[in-house]
Amino acid sequence: MNEASPIRIDPPETMESAFIPLSRDDVIKGLASEELWSNPEERANVYSVLNLIGMIRQHHSAETLNRLTDLYDPFNPDDETVNLVEAQEMERLEKRRIFNSKLKELVTSANFQEIGSEEMDEIFEKASPDGVHVEVDFDEYELCLMFHRGESTVEKKKRDIMKLYLKHKTYRVDVYDRLFVALKFKPEEQRITELQRDGLDEKAARKKLTKLRKMLPPAFSTDHIYVKIFKSIPKYDVEMLFPNLRVKMKYRDKLQLGGSALLGTLTWAVGTASKLLVAVALSPIVLAGTLLTGVGGIMYAQIRNIFVTRDRYRMQLAQSLYFQNIANNQAALALMVDEAEEEDVKEEALLYVHLCQWPVHESQLENLRIRIDGFLFKNFQIDVKFDIRDALDRLMARGLVTQSPTGELQAMPPQEAVPFLKTAWARLASVH
């Protein structure tokens, strides 16, 4: 494709995200700094509190992953274990329902945002700047979840056809920094019934379904749920991540193939005109053979060009997926559990320290959220819309924040929170 590496530029100013693009350690160091806590002993206590919050949250992550692994086991395409007892259909349906619900909760907790139907429609109506366009039959899916986290704009370069490919031109592309996808195909009999409702008889419906799924690998199963996480995916390439896509050829390539076919035919006709005159005089069979050989050669050349062009698109797709795929299936679940833990710990740490410094009434939560946003921008130059309500609910459930009858929110002082959390951690450890 002769395309240079993308250059990242600033994200759109209108974009609002609760994702905190900082490591847990950087956030904790910033919150336990001398700027907020002048007393060294206080700083040490705050540092201990925030690390204990992370340890307790890590225990919760392990439980979450164990539960998700159990729910996902009947639908995992990469499962290597032997199931001694096969789940009954009703049990599978219930497990799938709970798994789908827990999966959405997990991805949302990691501050991913669901891609709505309107945004999906807008994406799928667009072709890439190269003219590549694909079609996806979404009626094939029983489950289709798509979430993203972070949006950016990158600059890309490609050789300019108007300058005989001697120079590059620059264009901008909107990308999803992280993209989460979970897919499950509908069972074969269900799809056949749906196709019959569209007016096809059973034989025609089965034939059409076979054609729709002919590009899927032999190991494909409608029982499986396919979970994937990608990075830096251009919005116009989202369709290409689906396994049942159909690639449309570039407009330029269509013109090129059509033009070469016409030119080839004219060249052949002129070059063999004199031979045809001789062939007519000699034999009608020779004439027919000459025509068939010439036209057949041209048709073969054009068909071959079509397949070469299609294979080039597939190569581009394979390269994108190879370098932009982060995790699949069970590994994707483990990564998402870790991502959710990171976001929760950072949010709880930020809210706890700010409530220690600036206790507020429940009605003033928005002012406190703005203060936290300001802290992140001042110290780390990042623009975030902090998810304060979710973090507050978790801190209150843990007992680190209390609310008075009049609505005053108060954080437990660090010197009290350290032994409190150590006791909670010891209790969790003793269970096992």
C-alpha positions in Angstrom: 0.0 0.0 0.0 3.1 2.2 0.2 1.7 3.9 3.3 3.9 5.7 5.8 3.5 5.2 9.5 0.5 7.1 11.0 1.3 10.3 12.9 -1.0 10.9 15.9 -2.4 14.4 16.4 -4.7 15.9 19.0 -8.1 14.3 19.6 -11.2 16.3 18.8 -12.0 18.9 21.5 -15.6 17.7 21.7 -14.7 14.2 22.8 -15.5 13.4 26.4 -14.2 10.2 28.0 -14.1 8.8 31.6 -10.9 6.9 30.7 -7.9 8.0 32.7 -4.8 7.5 30.4 -2.4 7.1 33.2 -0.8 4.2 35.0 -2.0 3.3 38.5 1.4 4.1 39.9 1.6 7.6 38.4 -1.9 8.4 39.8 -1.0 7.2 43.3 2.4 9.0 43.3 0.6 12.2 42.3 -2.0 11.8 45.0 0.5 11.0 47.7 2.7 14.0 46.8 4.1 16.7 49.1 1.9 19.2 47.3 -1.2 17.7 48.9 0.3 16.3 52.1 3.1 18.3 53.8 3.5 15.8 56.7 5.7 12.8 55.7 3.8 10.5 57.9 0.5 11.5 56.3 2.0 10.9 52.8 3.1 7.4 53.9 -0.4 6.6 55.2 -2.0 7.9 52.0 0.4 5.8 49.9 -0.5 2.7 52.0 -4.2 3.3 51.8 -4.2 3.7 48.0 -2.1 0.5 47.5 -4.4 -1.4 49.9 -7.3 -0.3 47.8 -5.5 -1.8 44.8 -4.8 -5.1 46.6 -8.4 -5.5 47.6 -9.6 -4.7 44.2 -7.2 -7.2 42.7 -8.9 -9.9 44.9 -12.2 -8.9 43.4 -10.7 -9.1 39.9 -9.6 -12.7 40.5 -13.1 -13.7 41.6 -14.6 -11.9 38.6 -12.3 -13.7 36.1 -13.0 -17.1 37.7 -16.7 -16.5 37.4 -16.4 -15.3 33.8 -14.2 -18.2 32.9 -16.8 -20.7 34.2 -19.6 -18.9 32.3 -17.5 -18.7 29.1 -16.3 -22.3 29.1 -19.2 -23.7 26.9 -18.7 -20.9 24.3 -14.9 -20.6 24.3 -13.5 -21.4 20.8 -10.0 -22.0 22.3 -11.1 -24.4 25.1 -8.6 -27.3 25.5 -10.2 -28.9 28.5 -12.5 -32.0 28.5 -16.0 -31.3 29.9 -16.9 -34.3 32.0 -20.5 -33.3 32.0 -22.0 -31.5 29.0 -24.3 -28.7 29.9 -28.0 -29.1 28.9 -29.5 -26.6 26.5 -31.4 -24.7 29.2 -28.3 -24.4 31.3 -26.3 -23.2 28.3 -28.9 -20.5 27.5 -28.9 -19.3 31.1 -25.1 -19.2 31.2 -25.0 -17.3 27.9 -27.6 -14.8 29.2 -25.6 -14.2 32.4 -22.3 -14.0 30.5 -23.6 -11.4 28.1 -24.8 -9.3 31.0 -21.6 -9.6 33.0 -19.5 -8.9 29.9 -21.2 -5.6 29.2 -20.8 -4.6 32.9 -17.1 -5.5 32.7 -16.4 -3.5 29.5 -18.3 -0.5 30.8 -16.4 -0.7 34.1 -13.2 -0.4 32.0 -14.6 2.9 30.7 -15.4 1.6 27.2 -18.4 3.2 25.5 -20.9 1.2 23.4 -21.1 2.1 19.7 -24.7 2.9 19.1 -26.8 1.9 16.1 -26.6 5.4 14.6 -22.9 5.5 14.8 -22.6 2.0 13.4 -24.8 2.9 10.4 -22.7 6.0 9.7 -19.5 4.0 9.8 -20.8 1.2 7.6 -22.0 3.7 4.9 -18.5 5.0 4.4 -15.7 3.6 2.3 -12.0 4.0 3.1 -9.9 6.8 1.5 -8.5 4.1 -0.8 -12.0 3.3 -2.1 -12.2 -0.1 -0.4 -15.6 -0.9 0.9 -17.0 -4.1 2.5 -20.5 -5.4 3.3 -21.5 -7.3 6.5 -24.7 -9.2 6.9 -25.6 -8.4 10.5 -28.7 -10.6 10.4 -26.2 -13.4 10.8 -25.4 -12.5 14.4 -27.2 -13.5 17.6 -24.8 -11.4 19.7 -22.9 -8.4 18.4 -21.3 -6.1 21.0 -19.0 -3.3 20.0 -17.4 -0.9 22.5 -14.6 1.6 22.0 -12.4 3.6 24.4 -10.7 6.7 23.2 -10.9 8.4 19.8 -8.1 10.1 18.0 -7.2 11.5 14.6 -4.1 10.3 12.8 -2.4 11.6 9.7 -1.5 9.1 7.0 0.4 9.3 3.8 0.0 7.5 0.5 1.4 7.9 -3.0 -0.7 10.2 -5.1 -2.0 8.8 -8.4 -2.3 12.4 -9.8 1.4 12.8 -9.4 2.3 9.5 -11.0 3.0 7.9 -7.5 6.2 10.0 -7.3 4.9 12.0 -4.3 2.8 11.4 -1.2 -0.4 13.1 -0.2 -1.5 13.4 3.4 -5.0 12.7 4.8 -6.6 12.5 8.2 -8.3 9.4 9.6 -10.5 9.1 12.7 -9.5 6.0 14.8 -10.7 4.1 17.8 -7.8 3.8 20.2 -9.3 0.6 21.6 -12.1 -1.5 20.2 -13.8 -4.4 21.9 -15.9 -6.8 19.8 -18.0 -9.9 20.9 -19.8 -11.9 18.3 -21.9 -15.0 18.1 -23.5 -16.4 15.0 -27.1 -17.5 14.9 -27.7 -21.3 14.8 -28.1 -22.7 11.3 -31.7 -23.8 11.7 -32.7 -20.4 13.1 -31.1 -18.6 10.1 -32.8 -21.0 7.6 -36.2 -20.3 9.2 -35.5 -16.5 8.9 -34.5 -16.9 5.2 -37.7 -18.8 4.6 -39.7 -16.0 6.0 -38.1 -13.8 3.3 -39.8 -16.0 0.6 -37.2 -18.7 0.0 -38.0 -22.4 0.2 -35.9 -24.6 2.5 -33.6 -25.8 -0.3 -32.9 -22.3 -1.5 -32.5 -21.0 2.1 -29.9 -23.7 2.8 -28.0 -22.9 -0.4 -28.0 -19.2 0.4 -26.8 -19.8 4.0 -24.0 -22.0 2.7 -22.9 -19.2 0.3 -23.1 -16.6 3.1 -20.8 -18.7 5.4 -18.5 -20.2 2.8 -15.6 -17.9 3.9 -15.7 -19.1 7.5 -13.1 -21.6 8.7 -13.8 -25.3 9.3 -13.4 -24.8 13.1 -16.2 -22.2 13.1 -19.2 -23.1 15.3 -22.4 -21.2 16.0 -22.0 -22.3 19.7 -18.9 -20.2 20.1 -18.8 -16.6 21.3 -15.8 -14.8 19.7 -14.3 -12.0 21.9 -11.6 -9.7 20.5 -9.8 -6.5 21.4 -8.1 -4.3 18.8 -6.0 -1.1 18.9 -5.8 2.0 16.6 -8.6 0.9 14.3 -9.7 3.5 11.7 -13.5 4.0 11.9 -13.8 3.2 8.2 -12.1 -0.2 8.8 -14.4 -1.4 11.5 -16.4 -3.5 9.0 -13.3 -5.4 8.0 -13.0 -6.9 11.5 -16.1 -9.1 10.9 -15.6 -12.6 9.7 -18.4 -12.6 7.2 -17.4 -9.5 5.3 -17.5 -9.2 1.5 -14.9 -7.0 -0.1 -16.0 -4.5 -2.8 -13.4 -3.5 -5.3 -12.0 0.1 -5.5 -13.7 2.3 -8.1 -10.3 2.9 -9.6 -9.6 -0.8 -9.9 -12.9 -1.4 -11.6 -12.1 1.3 -14.2 -8.6 -0.1 -14.6 -9.8 -3.6 -15.2 -12.5 -2.5 -17.5 -10.1 -0.2 -19.4 -7.5 -2.9 -19.8 -10.1 -5.3 -21.0 -11.2 -2.9 -23.7 -7.6 -2.0 -24.7 -6.7 -5.6 -24.8 -9.6 -6.5 -27.1 -8.8 -3.6 -29.5 -5.1 -4.5 -29.6 -5.8 -8.1 -30.2 -8.4 -7.2 -32.9 -6.0 -4.9 -34.8 -3.1 -7.3 -34.5 -4.9 -10.3 -35.8 -7.0 -8.6 -38.5 -4.7 -9.6 -41.3 -4.5 -13.1 -39.9 -8.3 -13.4 -39.8 -8.5 -12.5 -43.5 -6.2 -15.4 -44.3 -8.0 -17.7 -41.9 -11.3 -17.0 -43.6 -9.8 -18.0 -46.9 -8.4 -21.1 -45.4 -11.0 -22.6 -43.2 -14.0 -21.6 -41.0 -12.7 -23.9 -38.3 -9.4 -22.0 -38.2 -11.4 -18.7 -37.9 -13.4 -20.0 -35.0 -10.3 -21.4 -33.2 -8.5 -18.1 -33.6 -11.4 -16.1 -32.2 -11.9 -18.4 -29.2 -8.2 -18.4 -28.4 -7.9 -14.7 -28.6 -11.0 -13.8 -26.6 -10.3 -16.6 -24.1 -6.8 -15.3 -23.4 -8.2 -11.8 -22.8 -10.9 -13.1 -20.5 -8.4 -15.2 -18.5 -6.1 -12.2 -18.1 -8.9 -10.0 -16.8 -10.3 -12.6 -14.4 -6.7 -13.2 -13.1 -6.4 -9.4 -12.5 -9.6 -9.5 -10.5 -8.3 -12.2 -8.2 -5.0 -10.5 -7.8 -6.7 -7.3 -6.7 -9.0 -9.2 -4.3 -6.0 -11.0 -2.8 -4.2 -7.6 -2.3 -7.1 -6.4 -0.2 -7.1 -9.5 1.8 -3.3 -9.1 2.4 -3.9 -5.6 3.7 -6.6 -6.8 6.0 -4.4 -9.6 7.3 -1.5 -7.2 8.0 -3.9 -4.8 9.9 -5.3 -7.6 12.1 -1.8 -9.0 12.8 -0.4 -5.8 14.1 -3.6 -4.3 15.6 -5.1 -7.3 17.4 -4.4 -7.2 21.1 -6.2 -10.3 22.6 -8.7 -13.0 21.7 -11.4 -14.9 23.6 -10.2 -16.1 27.1 -7.1 -13.8 26.9 -9.4 -10.8 26.0 -11.5 -11.5 29.1 -8.4 -11.6 31.3 -7.2 -8.3 29.7 -10.6 -6.6 30.2 -10.7 -7.7 33.8 -7.3 -6.1 34.3 -8.4 -2.9 32.5 -11.5 -2.6 34.7 -9.4 -3.0 37.8 -7.0 -0.3 36.7 -9.8 2.2 36.0 -11.6 1.4 39.3 -8.5 1.8 41.4 -7.5 5.1 39.8 -11.0 6.4 40.2 -11.3 5.4 43.9 -7.9 6.8 44.7 -8.7 10.1 43.1 -12.0 10.5 44.9 -10.8 9.2 48.3 -7.9 11.7 48.4 -10.0 14.6 47.2 -12.7 13.9 49.8 -10.0 13.7 52.5 -8.9 17.2 51.4 -12.3 18.7 50.5 -15.3 17.0 52.2 -18.5 18.0 50.4 -22.3 17.7 50.6 -23.8 15.3 48.1 -25.3 18.2 46.3 -21.8 19.5 45.5 -20.5 16.3 43.8 -20.3 18.1 40.5 -18.1 20.7 41.9 -15.8 18.0 43.3 -15.8 16.2 39.9 -14.6 19.5 38.3 -11.9 19.8 40.9 -10.7 16.3 40.1 -10.7 17.0 36.4 -8.7 20.1 37.1 -6.2 18.1 39.2 -5.6 15.7 36.3 -5.2 18.4 33.8 -2.9 20.5 36.0 -0.6 17.6 37.0 -0.8 15.3 33.9 -2.1 17.5 31.1 -5.0 15.1 30.3 -8.6 16.0 29.7 -11.0 13.6 31.4 -14.6 13.7 32.5 -14.3 11.9 35.8 -16.9 9.2 36.6 -17.5 10.3 40.2 -20.8 8.6 41.0 -19.5 5.1 40.3 -16.4 5.6 42.3 -18.4 7.0 45.2 -20.7 4.0 45.3 -17.7 1.7 45.6 -15.9 3.7 48.3 -19.1 3.8 50.4 -19.7 0.0 49.9 -16.1 -0.5 51.2 -16.7 1.7 54.2 -14.0 4.3 53.3 -16.6 7.0 52.7 -19.7 7.7 54.9 -22.7 10.0 54.4 -24.3 11.8 57.3 -28.1 12.1 57.6 -27.8 15.6 56.2 -25.9 14.5 53.1 -22.3 15.4 54.1 -19.8 13.0 52.6 -16.7 12.2 54.7 -13.7 10.1 53.9 -12.1 8.0 56.6 -8.8 9.7 57.6 -5.7 7.9 56.2 -4.3 7.0 59.7 -7.5 5.1 60.4 -8.0 3.7 56.9 -4.7 1.9 57.0 -5.6 -0.6 59.8 -9.1 -0.7 58.6 -8.1 -1.9 55.1 -5.4 -4.2 56.5 -8.1 -6.0 58.5 -10.3 -6.2 55.4 -7.4 -7.7 53.4 -6.5 -10.2 56.1 -10.2 -11.3 56.2 -10.2 -11.9 52.4 -6.9 -13.8 52.6 -8.2 -16.0 55.5 -11.2 -17.1 53.4 -8.9 -19.1 51.2 
